[in-house]
Amino acid sequence: MLASGIVGSVICATLSYRLFNDIYHTSYSLPPIASLWDTESLLTVVLLPIASMLVICGILLFRKLSLMPVRFLRGELRLGRSTRGAHSRKAMRLPAVTFFKRFQMRVLIGNKGSYILLFLGILLANFILMMGLILGPSLEKYVTDIQQDAVAEYQYVLKAPTNLKNNDNVEKYAIRSMEFTAPSGQDFEVSMLGLVKDSSFLPDANLRGDTILASESFWKKFKLQEGDKVLIKDGVTNKTYEVEVDGSYPYAAGFSLLMLIDDMNALLDNDSDYFNGYFARQKLDINEDFVATIITPEVLRGGGEQMLSMFDKMIGICLFASVVVHLVLSLLLTKLVLDKNAHNIALMKIFGYRTAELRRIFINANTVVVVVSLIVTLPLVDIGVVTMYQEFMMSKMSGYLQMQSQWWMYLVIVAIGLLCYLLVTLLQIRRLDKLDMGAALKVAE
């Protein structure tokens, strides 16, 4: 295990980091990154697994060595009472079914510990795979939403109020950047937007009187309800304002609060005619010295696509990790089941049972567990991945990403699980056919 930890660390430090290096260089303009050895990480990766193994093996050895020597001679290594004579445990009564079905049930019951571990391994592998599969559609929908939710073809943010000669298809608005402190204690930027009454650019907002609406991303991320009070702070004046939200409006590109421009100016003590932005359906002829930024659907889409390119390679990583977990756990645990039943298999071969019949008993029992585990874990994985992304991974993201699980993802998960198990089954069938009956029957009685 020490050698494995060292080799794995060397591979990660010399090869794997390049993948993440490419992700950052694709998304950002960064100088070349050099790989540096981190002693703390190296010790954690190498020594922690070894320490865990020593602790587990120590506990198991301590428990086993507490048994009487005669139990070792009889091969009775289960903790508890002896399994012989009057103290033998009663076998579980099985339903009246065919011999092969009863034998399969005995195999399942006798190896329930291994099958529970197999179920947990399949759950972990499916969880990793769903993490990769769900990212692509979710980010693609996010990119589409932020482009569709753009308020105008051109949204100008001005450094100072500037009047236009031609006001056709143009609408004034006010914007102020605020700070919102989430229940977790993290600060997020929230834009306060003031619109003219009966705005033609956001007609669905239907702002009336003191109505304040939260963007859909803000509303969903912090689970706001109608009538909730939101405390926001002006980072320039350090003044704090408490506003009551009355609903939400569709806007996925960021966090914002929407109100009438007159109400906003009154709340912030601005001049009654103050504004610092324009919504326009075409490019305006404004002196660039007065323009702070211009927001267009293409700009919003570019930001979303940048995020999509960052996470794109994670899909391949999750797929690879899931296949490795599937293959390793299925191989080890199904091998453990066959090794544990090697004596019974040898006896059945001597009694004349054909290889096909042995496969029907032992291999089919494994197949039942794998298929049931793949199906049962699907809803657990869906709930777990969505919860993990939205409650933990996206909790620090200045925006809201709605996870999108689709029906084809479940088919991919089941198909990959079955293909991995098929490869393992072919290996186990080969072992079953070549089982050394002489070695299996050499059991001290």
C-alpha positions in Angstrom: 0.0 0.0 0.0 2.9 2.3 0.7 4.2 1.8 -2.8 0.7 2.3 -4.3 0.4 5.6 -2.4 3.8 6.9 -3.6 3.2 5.8 -7.2 -0.3 7.4 -7.2 1.1 10.7 -5.8 3.9 10.8 -8.4 1.3 10.2 -11.2 -1.0 13.0 -9.9 1.9 15.4 -9.5 3.4 14.8 -12.9 0.5 13.9 -15.2 -3.0 14.5 -13.7 -2.4 18.1 -12.8 -2.1 18.9 -16.5 -5.8 18.2 -17.0 -6.8 20.8 -14.5 -4.1 23.1 -15.7 -5.7 23.0 -19.2 -9.1 23.8 -17.7 -7.9 27.0 -16.0 -5.8 28.1 -19.1 -8.8 27.5 -21.4 -11.1 29.7 -19.2 -8.7 32.3 -17.9 -5.6 34.3 -19.0 -3.1 32.9 -16.6 0.7 32.6 -16.7 2.2 29.1 -17.0 1.6 26.9 -13.9 4.4 24.7 -12.4 3.7 21.6 -10.4 5.1 21.9 -6.8 5.4 19.1 -4.2 3.3 19.7 -1.1 4.6 17.8 1.8 1.3 17.9 3.7 -0.7 16.6 0.8 1.8 13.9 0.1 1.8 12.7 3.7 -2.1 12.8 3.7 -2.4 10.8 0.5 0.2 8.2 1.5 0.0 7.8 5.2 -3.8 8.2 5.8 -4.8 5.1 3.8 -2.0 3.1 5.5 -3.1 4.3 9.0 -6.7 3.4 8.2 -5.7 -0.1 7.0 -3.6 -0.7 10.2 -6.5 0.4 12.4 -9.0 -1.8 10.6 -6.7 -4.8 10.5 -5.7 -4.3 14.2 -9.4 -4.3 15.3 -10.1 -7.4 13.2 -7.0 -9.3 14.5 -7.8 -8.4 18.1 -11.3 -9.7 17.7 -10.3 -12.9 16.0 -7.4 -13.7 18.4 -9.9 -13.6 21.2 -11.3 -16.9 19.9 -10.3 -20.3 21.4 -7.5 -22.2 19.5 -9.9 -25.0 18.8 -12.1 -22.7 16.8 -9.2 -21.9 14.5 -8.6 -25.7 14.0 -12.3 -26.2 13.1 -12.3 -23.2 10.7 -15.0 -21.5 12.9 -13.9 -17.9 12.9 -17.2 -16.3 13.4 -17.5 -14.3 16.6 -20.0 -15.6 19.1 -21.0 -19.2 20.0 -19.6 -22.2 18.4 -21.4 -23.4 15.2 -21.2 -27.1 16.1 -23.4 -29.5 18.0 -26.1 -28.2 20.3 -25.0 -24.7 19.8 -25.4 -24.6 16.1 -27.6 -21.9 14.7 -30.9 -22.8 13.1 -31.0 -22.3 9.3 -33.5 -19.7 8.1 -36.6 -21.3 6.7 -37.0 -20.6 3.0 -40.1 -20.7 0.9 -41.0 -23.9 -1.1 -39.3 -23.1 -4.4 -37.0 -25.1 -6.7 -33.7 -26.4 -5.5 -31.7 -23.9 -7.5 -33.8 -21.0 -6.2 -33.3 -22.2 -2.6 -29.5 -22.6 -3.2 -29.3 -19.0 -4.6 -31.1 -17.7 -1.6 -28.6 -19.5 0.7 -25.8 -17.9 -1.3 -27.4 -14.5 -0.9 -28.0 -14.9 2.8 -24.5 -16.4 3.5 -22.8 -13.5 1.7 -25.0 -10.6 2.8 -22.0 -8.7 4.2 -20.2 -8.7 0.8 -23.4 -7.8 -1.0 -24.1 -4.9 1.3 -20.6 -3.6 0.4 -21.3 -4.2 -3.3 -24.5 -2.1 -3.0 -22.6 0.7 -1.3 -19.9 0.5 -4.0 -22.5 0.7 -6.8 -24.1 3.7 -5.0 -20.7 5.5 -4.9 -19.9 4.7 -8.5 -23.4 5.9 -9.7 -23.1 9.0 -7.6 -19.8 9.9 -9.2 -21.2 9.2 -12.7 -24.3 11.3 -12.1 -22.1 14.2 -11.0 -20.5 14.2 -14.4 -23.6 13.6 -16.5 -25.8 16.2 -14.8 -23.3 19.0 -15.3 -23.6 19.3 -19.1 -27.4 19.7 -19.5 -27.6 21.9 -16.4 -24.9 24.4 -17.6 -26.4 24.4 -21.1 -29.8 25.3 -19.7 -28.1 28.0 -17.6 -26.4 29.5 -20.7 -29.8 29.5 -22.6 -31.7 31.0 -19.7 -29.3 33.9 -19.1 -29.4 34.8 -22.8 -33.2 34.6 -22.9 -33.5 36.6 -19.7 -31.5 39.5 -21.0 -33.5 42.7 -20.3 -32.5 44.4 -23.5 -30.4 44.0 -26.6 -28.2 46.7 -25.1 -28.0 47.5 -21.4 -25.8 50.6 -20.7 -24.5 51.3 -17.3 -23.3 54.9 -17.1 -20.7 56.5 -14.9 -23.0 59.5 -14.5 -26.4 60.5 -15.9 -26.2 61.4 -19.6 -29.2 62.6 -21.6 -29.7 61.5 -25.2 -30.9 63.5 -28.2 -32.9 60.6 -29.6 -34.9 58.7 -27.0 -36.7 56.3 -29.4 -36.7 52.7 -28.1 -34.7 53.8 -25.1 -35.7 53.6 -21.4 -33.9 55.0 -18.4 -33.2 53.0 -15.3 -31.2 53.2 -12.1 -28.8 50.6 -10.7 -26.9 50.3 -7.5 -24.6 47.5 -6.3 -25.5 46.2 -2.8 -24.2 43.5 -0.5 -26.3 40.7 0.9 -25.1 38.5 3.8 -26.4 35.0 3.4 -27.4 32.9 6.5 -24.1 31.1 6.1 -22.3 34.4 6.7 -21.0 34.7 3.1 -21.5 38.1 1.3 -23.0 38.2 -2.2 -23.4 41.1 -4.6 -27.0 42.1 -5.3 -28.0 44.7 -7.9 -30.8 47.0 -7.0 -32.7 48.0 -10.2 -35.1 50.9 -10.6 -37.4 50.8 -13.6 -39.8 53.4 -15.0 -43.5 52.6 -14.5 -45.0 50.3 -17.2 -41.6 49.4 -18.5 -41.6 48.1 -22.0 -38.5 46.1 -21.4 -39.8 44.1 -18.4 -43.6 44.2 -19.0 -44.1 41.0 -17.0 -42.7 42.6 -13.8 -45.9 44.7 -13.5 -44.4 46.9 -10.8 -47.0 48.9 -8.8 -46.6 51.1 -5.7 -44.0 49.7 -3.3 -43.7 46.4 -5.1 -40.2 44.8 -4.9 -39.3 41.7 -6.9 -36.3 39.4 -6.5 -34.6 37.8 -9.5 -35.5 34.2 -9.9 -31.9 33.1 -9.1 -31.9 35.2 -5.9 -35.4 33.9 -5.0 -34.6 30.2 -5.4 -31.0 30.2 -4.1 -32.0 31.6 -0.7 -35.5 30.0 -0.7 -37.3 33.3 -0.3 -41.0 33.5 0.3 -43.5 36.3 -0.4 -43.3 38.9 2.4 -39.7 37.9 3.5 -37.5 40.8 4.5 -34.1 41.1 3.0 -31.3 43.1 4.6 -28.9 44.7 2.1 -26.0 47.1 2.6 -24.6 49.8 0.4 -20.9 49.2 0.2 -20.2 52.9 -0.6 -22.2 54.6 2.1 -22.3 51.7 4.6 -26.0 52.3 5.0 -28.2 49.2 5.6 -31.7 48.8 4.1 -34.4 46.3 4.9 -36.7 45.6 2.0 -39.7 43.3 1.7 -39.9 41.1 -1.4 -43.3 40.5 -3.0 -42.3 37.9 -5.6 -39.8 37.0 -8.3 -39.2 37.7 -11.9 -37.3 35.5 -14.5 -33.7 36.5 -14.5 -30.9 33.9 -14.2 -27.7 35.9 -14.8 -27.3 37.2 -11.2 -28.9 38.4 -8.0 -31.1 41.6 -8.2 -34.0 43.4 -6.6 -36.5 45.2 -8.9 -38.6 48.2 -8.0 -39.9 51.4 -9.5 -37.2 54.0 -10.1 -39.0 56.6 -8.0 -39.2 54.2 -5.0 -35.5 53.4 -5.4 -34.5 57.0 -5.5 -36.6 57.8 -2.5 -35.1 54.8 -0.6 -31.5 55.7 -1.4 -32.0 59.5 -1.0 -31.2 60.1 -4.6 -32.5 63.1 -6.7 -36.0 62.4 -7.9 -34.8 62.4 -11.5 -31.7 60.3 -10.9 -30.8 57.5 -13.3 -27.5 55.9 -14.4 -28.4 53.5 -17.2 -30.3 52.9 -20.4 -32.2 49.9 -21.9 -32.0 50.1 -25.7 -33.1 47.9 -28.6 -30.1 49.1 -30.7 -26.7 50.5 -30.1 -26.6 54.0 -28.8 -24.4 56.9 -29.7 -22.9 57.7 -26.3 -19.5 59.1 -25.5 -17.5 56.1 -24.2 -16.1 58.3 -21.4 -19.6 58.2 -19.8 -20.1 54.4 -20.2 -19.1 52.0 -17.4 -20.1 48.8 -19.2 -22.4 47.5 -21.9 -24.3 44.3 -21.3 -25.7 42.3 -24.3 -27.1 38.8 -24.6 -23.9 37.8 -26.3 -21.9 39.0 -23.3 -24.1 37.0 -20.9 -23.8 34.0 -23.1 -20.1 34.3 -23.2 -19.9 34.2 -19.4 -22.1 31.1 -19.3 -20.1 29.3 -22.0 -16.9 30.1 -20.1 -18.4 28.2 -17.1 -19.5 25.4 -19.4 -15.9 25.0 -20.8 -14.5 24.9 -17.2 -16.7 22.0 -16.2 -16.7 20.2 -19.5 -13.6 18.1 -18.8 -15.0 17.1 -15.4 -17.5 14.9 -17.2 -14.7 12.6 -18.5 -13.1 12.5 -15.1 -16.3 11.4 -13.4 -16.9 8.8 -16.1 -13.4 7.3 -15.7 -13.7 7.3 -11.9 -17.1 5.6 -12.0 -15.9 2.8 -14.3 -12.9 2.2 -12.1 -15.0 2.0 -8.9 -17.5 -0.3 -10.7 -14.8 -2.7 -12.0 -12.7 -2.8 -8.8 -15.5 -3.3 -6.3 -17.4 -5.8 -8.5 -14.3 -7.8 -9.2 -13.2 -8.0 -5.5 -16.5 -8.6 -4.0 -17.8 -11.2 -6.5 -14.4 -12.9 -6.2 -14.8 -13.0 -2.4 -18.2 -14.7 -2.8 -16.7 -17.4 -5.1 -13.7 -17.9 -2.8 -16.0 -18.2 0.2 -18.1 -20.9 -1.6 -15.1 -22.7 -3.2 -15.6 -25.8 -1.0 -19.3 -26.0 -1.9 -18.6 -25.5 -5.6 -16.0 -28.3 -5.5 -18.5 -30.7 -3.9 -21.2 -29.9 -6.4 -18.8 -30.6 -9.2 -17.9 -34.0 -7.7 -21.7 -34.7 -7.4 -22.0 -34.2 -11.1 -23.4 -30.7 -11.4 -22.5 -29.1 -14.7 -20.7 -25.8 -15.0 -23.8 -24.1 -16.4 -25.8 -25.1 -13.3 -23.0 -23.8 -11.1 -23.1 -20.5 -12.9 -26.9 -20.4 -12.5 -26.5 -20.7 -8.7 -23.5 -18.5 -7.9 -23.1 -16.1 -10.9 -26.9 -15.4 -11.1 -27.0 -14.6 -7.4 -24.4 -11.8 -8.0 -26.4 -10.6 -11.1 -29.6 -10.2 -9.0 -27.7 -8.1 -6.5 -26.1 -5.9 -9.1 -29.3 -5.3 -11.1 -31.3 -4.5 -8.0 -28.6 -2.2 -6.7 -28.4 -0.3 -10.0 -32.1 0.3 -10.0 -32.5 1.1 -6.2 -29.6 3.5 -6.2 -31.0 5.7 -9.0 -33.4 7.8 -6.9 -30.9 8.0 -4.1 -28.2 9.2 -6.5 -30.5 11.8 -8.1 -31.5 13.3 -4.7 -27.9 13.2 -3.4 -26.3 14.8 -6.4 -28.8 17.6 -6.7 -28.6 18.3 -3.0 -24.8 18.3 -3.0 -24.5 20.6 -6.0 -27.1 23.2 -4.9 -26.5 23.1 -1.1 -22.8 22.7 -1.0 -20.8 23.2 -4.2 -22.9 26.0 -5.6 -23.5 27.7 -2.2 -20.5 30.1 -2.8 -21.4 30.7 -6.4 -22.7 34.2 -7.1 -25.7 32.9 -9.1 -28.1 30.0 -9.1 -27.7 26.8 -11.2 -30.7 24.6 -11.4 -29.6 21.0 -11.7 -31.3 19.2 -14.6 -31.5 15.4 -14.4 -32.9 13.8 -17.6 -34.2 10.3 -18.3 -31.3 9.3 -20.5 -28.9 9.7 -17.7 -30.5 6.8 -15.8 -30.1 4.6 -18.9 -26.4 5.6 -19.2 -25.8 4.8 -15.5 -27.5 1.4 -15.7 -25.8 0.6 -19.0 -22.3 1.4 -17.7 -22.9 -0.5 -14.5 -24.1 -3.6 -16.5 -21.2 -3.4 -18.9 -18.7 -3.3 -16.1 -20.4 -6.2 -14.4 -20.4 -8.2 -17.6 -16.6 -7.8 -17.9 -16.2 -8.9 -14.3 -18.7 -11.8 -14.8 -16.6 -13.2 -17.8 -13.6 -13.3 -15.5 -15.5 -15.0 -12.7 -16.9 -17.6 -15.1 -13.4 -18.4 -16.2 -12.3 -18.8 -12.5 -15.4 -21.0 -11.9 -14.6 -23.3 -14.8 -10.9 -23.6 -13.7 -11.6 -24.1 -10.0 -9.1 -26.6 -8.5 -11.3 -29.1 -6.7 -8.4 -30.7 -4.9 -7.3 -27.5 -3.3 -10.8 -26.5 -2.4 -11.5 -29.8 -0.7 -8.4 -29.7 1.5 -10.2 -28.5 4.6 -9.2 -29.6 8.0 -12.1 -31.3 9.8 
